[in-house]
Amino acid sequence: MKSVTACVVELSELPDRYITLDDPHLSRIISTIPIAVYWTIRSIVACISQINMITAMGHEMMNTQMDSWETSMLANKLKNIHDHLAETLRLCYRHIEKQRSSESLKMLHSLFDTTHIDNMKILTALVHPKNHTTPLQDGSTKRKVHLDVLRRKTVLLLISDLNILEDELSIFEQIYTESRRNLQGIDGKSHMPYEVVWVPIVDPIEDYERYPSLQNKFEALREPMPWYTVDSPKLIERHVVEFMRERWHFMNKPILVVLDPQGNEASLNALHMIWIWGTEAFPFTRAREEELWRRETLTLNLIVDGIDSVIFNWINPENYIFLYGGDDLDWIRRFTMAAKATAKDSNVKLEMAYVGKRNHSHREHIRRISEAVRAENLSHSWAEPALMWFFWTRLESMLYSKIQLGKADDHDEVMQGIKKILSYDKLGGWALLSKGPEIVMITHGAIERTVTVYDRTWKTHVPTKGYTKAMYDHHHDEILRETGKPCSHFDFHITARSGRIPEKMNCFDCHRPMEKYMSFACCHDDKLLDQDENYNF
């Protein structure tokens, strides 16, 4: 009786602003309250009757069987009513939360469309402190700090779930640490014009509160971070997560939203700029992105810049350099050995580097191939998987950056080169040949046949044409005529769809419009989502 009464009182005190009889479903639920009141009062009367009887006649004089049946019937009836009312309350609170979240979401959109003198209102709305006066942790000191440390600063919000890749964090940390070192003043302190804040997303937040393992995972991810982090995923409310999905197109893959000192959105995702140019891209605006691209051309420096000092040191006018990739070790053995033999016979200095494969689901297989390449001294190869991840991520970032800036046309030299590498990688083996920084050709696995037939074909042309010209002419005039040139194939991850997947693309080989498909692919990697969606071109 007390439990049912408490539910009835709680239902009657629900805010009229959200619970109205205009909603047929809620109206039907509320209409059950009189029934609950009736059975509660009847139970009270029955109990009073029994108490009076016990008081007047004594317990041994009562009709025990009849009284026991009535008490049992009423108890069962009230239990069912209580269960129904408790479920009704749960539905009402969910409805209220949904309505409040919708209102908060509208207010958050409105807040971002308003001009502010600083970024405090914006940051407070995103990282709602409630009674938490120190909602951030300083990564360098591990102390809790107030949002005021970000006042009137450019703020880079690194937004991700708890499945963010270790490779991604490792490379981002290297870029961040190097930038702080470069901006260190004579006082020994870093004078960075921006601050980074990790915003961890656990959606729904109930999962975080229910599973201690998520707390452990959050702490493990946060521990090595040198930048600011939100002190707990619980400080990111549901409507804020919805806002990030709607306005910033966050879909579990990490994004880097840039807010200027007044809280305005300078960039909805500057990660691709960070991967390409590092912190040189500051202040991470579209204008800065266009400015940086104007000074870039398709060279080996652009392809490998900032990744590996070994390859970077190879880049001089006298050196010939092969970058190559794929997941077929036998093809790699044939290609590298034949290529080195052509260079030795032609008396040129040739360097080679294996750069793995774009598909991260083959990570373990690629790691074993990389080990074999180094063990058999086939060529240079990165021992750290993070470097391979960074190489391919930079190429994808260049592609998305060009598309986002509207440079996805057939006349953009950089775009065409990136498309070739990404497309040929999908087919299997591929190679890029450069002389010093100048890229001579980017081609698919048929290059292995070109270098294999060196003695019988283009060897005689090396003295007159030169090494690269003789190889290029034979490869394009003979090999591709026989084997045919495969047309392009692209996969765009679904998280890149907002503004970064072009409506149409032309094949860079046959120049005809490419067809657009949708596919589902499982990545089989516990570091990534269990299931990925892709657009295929």
N, C-alpha and C positions, 0 to 999 in steps of 0.2 A: 504493500500500500504506500509506504514511504517512497519507494523507488518510482512508482508510477506517478505519484503526486509531484515529485521533483521534476520528472520529464514534462508533465503538463505545465508546471510553472515556467520551466525553461522555454517551452514552445511559445507560451503566451508573452514572453519577454523578448522574443526575437524582433529585431528592428523592422518596423513597418516599411522602411525605405527599400528593403530588399525582399521581404516576404509579404506578398499581397495576394488577395483572393482573386486577382485578375488572371493569375496563372492557373489554368484548369487542374494541372497536376498537383500544385501546392494546395489549391482549394480543396481537392479531394482528400489530401493528407490531413489538413487542418480539421476537416469535418469529422474526423474520428475522435477528436478530443472529447466531445460530450459522452461518447460511449465509454471512454476510459474513466470519466468522472462518475458516470452511473455505477460502474462495477466497483469502483473504489468506495463509494458511499455505501453500496450494498454490502460490501465486505466489512466496512466499519460497523454497520448495523448488526450483521451476523456475529461479529466478535463481541460487541456490547451485550448481545443476547446471551451468548455463552458465558461471558464474565458474570452477568447477573445471576444466571442459573447456578453457576459454581458457588457464588457468594451465598445464595439463598438456600440451596438444597444440598450442596456438597458434591464433590466430584463423582462419588460412587452412585448417586441417584440419577445421573445424566444418561440419556440414550446415546451411548458412546458410538455405536455404529453409524447412526444417522448424522450426529454432529461431525464425526470424522470424515464422512463422505462429503458433507457440505464444505468443510474447511479445505479438503483436498481439491474439490472442484473450483472453489474460488481462488485458491493459490495458483492452480494451473491456468485459470482464466487470466489472472493478473500477470502471470509470467509471460503469457503470449502477448498481452497488451503492452507490457513493458518492452519486450523485444521489438515489437512493431514501432513503438514510440521512439526507442533508441535509434532504430534504423531511419525513422523519419527525421530525427534531429541530425543524424549524420548527413542525410541528403540536403537538409536545409542549410547546414553549415557549409557544405560543399558549394551549394548554390550561392550563398553569401560570399564565400571566398572567390568564386568565379566572377561575381559582379564587382566586388571590390578590386580584384585583379584587373578587370577590364577598365575600371575607372582610373586605376593607378597607371595602367598602360597608356591611356589617352593623355593623362597629365604628364607622363614622361616624354611622350612625343611632343607635346606642346612646350615642355621645358626646353627641349633641344631646338625648337624653332624660335626660341626667344633669345634676344641679345642679353648678355650678362657682363658685369665688370670684371669678374674673375671666374674660375672654374669650380668654386666650392659647392654651389647649388647642384651642379651637374654631377659632381663626384659623390656628393652625399646621397643623391637620388639613386645612383647606381650601386654604391656600397653602403646600404642603409645601416647605420651604426646602432639604432635604437638606444639601448642602455650601454652599448659597447663604445666607450669613448675613444678607444684606441683600436680601430678596426684593421690596421695594417701592421705587418711585421717588416722591419728593416732587415734586408738580407745580409748586410755586412755586420751588423751588431746583434742581430736576432732579438732586438727589443721591440716591444709593441709601441706604435706611434700613432698620432692623430692624422687625419686627412690634411691638416694644415701644412704638412711637409710638402704637399703638392701644389699649394696655392700659387697661382700665376706662373705655373710651369707647363711646358709642353709635356703631356702625359701619354705614354704608349701603353695601351691596355692589351696585354697578352692574354687572350681569352681562349681557354681550352677545357676539355673535360679531363678526367684523370687517366685517360689512355694516351696522352701525348707521348710521342716517341722520344726515347733517350737520345737518339741521334740528333733530333731536332733541337732539344734542349742543350745538348753539348755544343753544337755549332753556334747556336744563338748566344750561349754564354761566352764563347771565344770572341765573337764579334763585340759583345757588350764590354767584356773585360779589356779588350784591346782599345776600344774607343775611350774608356775611362783613363787608361794609361796615357793615351795620346793627348788627352785634355787636362792632364795633371798640371797644376800651376806651380810656381816657385815656392808656395807655402806647403807643397806636398799634398794638397787636397785636390780632388777632381772637380772641375768646373763644367759639368755637363749641362748642355742647354735643355735637356729633357730627362724625364725619369720613367722607368719601366715598372709596371704593376702587373703581377700575375693575377688574373681573375679566374679561379677554379669553378667550373660548372658541374654540379651534380643534379641532374634533372630526371625524376622528381627528387626533391630534397629529402623526402621521407626515407629514401633508400640510404642516404648518408646517416640518418639518425638511427636506422634499424641495424646497419651492418658495421661493426667495429673495424672490419678489414678495410673499409673505405677511408676511415680516419687514418689508419696506418699508412695506406697508400698515399694519401694527401700529404702526410708528414714526411714520408720518404722523398716525394717529389719536391717538396718545398725546401728541404734541408740544404741542398747545395746551391740554391738560387741566390745570387748576390744582389738581386734587385728587390724592390718592395713586393710583398705578396698580401693578398687579402687573408685575414687571420683565420677565416673558416668559410667553407662553402655555404654555411647557413646564413651568412650575411648577404648573400645574393638571392633576393626574393624571386618568387615565381614570375611575377610580371616583368622583372628585369631580364630574366632569361628569355621570356617571350619577346620582349623588345629587341634583344640582341638577335634573335632569329628573324624577326620581321624587318628590322631596319638595317642591320649589319650583316644579315644572311649567314649567321653562325649556324653551322650544321655539324658540330662535333670536331671537325678538323680545325686546328688552331688558326686564329686570325689575329692581326695586330692593328687595332683601331687607334688612330692618332687624334688626340684632342689638343687644340692649341691652348694658350694660357687663359683664354676666355671661355673655354669649354666647347668651342665649335669643332665640328668634325673636319679635320684636315685631310684624313684618309680613312676609308672604311676598312682597308686592309693593306698595310704597308709591308707585309712580310715579303712579298716578291721583290720589293725595292731593297729590303735588307739583305736578301739572299744574293742579289745581283751586285749591289754597290756598298753594302754595309752601311755604316752610319754616315757615310759621305752623302747619302740621300736626304739627310736632314734639310728642311723641316718636313719631308715626306709628303709634299703636296704634288698635285698633278703637274703644276708648272715646273717643279724641280725634276720630276720624272721625265718630262719632255726635254728639258735642258740637258739632262744626263745622256739621253738617247742620241741627241744631236751630235755628240762628240764620239759616238761609238760606231765602229765598222765591224764587219765579220772577219775577225782575226783570231788566231789561237790565243792571244792575250785575253780576249773577251771570254772565250770558252772555258779557260782554266784559271783565270785570274783569282788569286786569293785562296786557291785550293791546295796547291802542292808546289813548294819551292823548287823541287827537283825538276819538274817539267818546266817551270818558269825559267830556270837557269839554262835549259836547253835552247831557249828561243833566241837564236842569233842567225844572221843571214846565211851562214855556211852549213847549218844543220838541217837535215830532213827529219821530220817527226811524224810518226804514225800514232794516232789515238785509235783504239779499236775496242769493240765490245761484243758481247754475245754469251751464250750459255752452253756452247758445244766445244768441249776441250779438244777433241780431235781436230776440228776446224782451226782452232787457235794454234795448235802445234804446227799444222801444215802451213798456215798463213805466216806465222812469225819466222819459222825457219827459212821458208822460201824468200820472204821479204829481206831478211838479213843477208841471205846469200846473194841477192841481186845488188844490194848496197856494197857488199864486199867486192864483188866482181866489177862494179862500176866505179869503185874507189871513191865512194861518198860516205859521209858520216850519217848514219841513220839511228835515231832513238825511237823506242816504242814503249807505249804505256797502255795497260789494260784497265778499262774504266767500268767494267761490270755491265749491269743491265738495269733498265728503268724499273722493271717489275719487282717491287720490294717483297712480294710473296715468295720469290725464289732466293731469298737472302742467304739461307744456309748453303744452298747449292752453289751460289756465286762465291761465297766465302771459300768453299773447298777448291773451286777453280782458281781463285786468286792465289791461294796457297800453293797450288800446283804450278802456276805460272812463275811464282818466285822460286820455288824449290828446283824447278827444271831450268831456271835461268832463261826462260823464254822472252821475258821483257820485264820492265818495271811495272809494279802493281801496288796499290795501296793496301797496307796491312790493316788499316782502320776502316771498318764498314761505314763509319760515319762520313768519311770522305767521299765514298761512292754515292751515298745517299745525297750528300750536298751537291755533287756534280750534276746528278739528274734533276734534283730539285731546282737548281739554278737555271737549267735549260727550260724546265717547265715554267718557271717564274718569268723568264724572258718571253716565252710564248704568250702567257696570260697578260703580261704587261703590254706587249704590242697590240694584242687584241683589245684590251681595255682602252688603249689610246687611239683605237681605230686604224692601226697600222697593219692589219692582217691581209694586205693586198699582195698581189703577185710581183710587185716591183720593189718590195722591201728586201734588200739583200740579207740582212740579219734574220728576218722572219723566214725566208726560204731556207737558209742554212739550218736553223733550229728545227724546222719542219722535217727536213731530210733526216737529221740524226734521230729524231723521235720516231719517225715512221720506219726507217730502216732497222732500228732496234727492235721494233715489233716483229720484223721478219726473221730475225736471227742475228747472224754475224754481220758486222758493218765496219767501216774504217774511214778515218779522216786523215788526209795527208797534207802536211804543210811544209813549206820551205821557210825556215825562220818563223815569223809571225803570219806570213801570207798563206792562207788556205788554198791549196791547189785543187783538191776534189774531196767530196763526201760521197761515199758509195756503199752499196750493200755487199753481201757475202761473195759476189762474183769476183771481187778483188783478189781473193785467194787463188783463183784460176789464172788471173793476170800475172801475178808474181811467180806462179809455178811454171808457166810456159816461157819465162824470160829467155832462157838459152836458145830456144827454137824460133823466137819471133822478134821481140823489140830490142834485144841486146844490141843488134847492129846499128840501131838508131840512136843509142845513147851518146856516142861521140859527137854527132851532128846536132841532135835536138836537145841533149841534156837529159838527165835522169828523170825528172818529173814530167817533162813534155813527152818523152818517149813512152813512159808508162801511161800517161793520160790518154794519148792518142790511141794506143793499142787497146786500152780498156774500153774506151767509148766507141771506137770504130769497129773493133773485132768482137770483143767479149759480149758487149751489150747487144750487138746485132744478133748474136747466136742465142744468148740466154734470155734476152728480153729484159726490159726494165720494169720492175713491179711498180704498180701504182700505190698511192699513199694510203695509210690507215692511221687514224688517231683515236685515242681514248681521252675524253675529258671527264674528270671526276665530277660527280653530281654537285659537290660543294662549290664548284667553280662556276656554276651555271649563271649566277647573277651578273650580267654584263660582261662575262668573260668567255662565253661560248658563242662564236659567231653564228649568225643566221645561215650563212653559206660559206663554203670554202671551195677553192679550186685545187685540183691535183697539181702538184708542182712539176710532175713529169708529163702528163698528157694534157694538162690545163683544162680538162673538162670539169664541170661541177661535180662535187662529191656527194654521195647519198648519205643521209643521216639516219642512224639507228639508235635504239636504246637497248642496253644489255645489263644483266646482273652478273656480278662476278664475286666469288668468295675469295678472300685474300689468304685464308689459312695462316694468319699471323696474329698471335695474341697481343701484339703491341698495337694492332690496328683494330678497326671495327670488325665485328664478326661478319658483316656483310656490306659490301660496297656497291654503289650504283654507278654506272658509267654511261656516258654518251659516246658512241662510236661514230667516227667519220670515215 
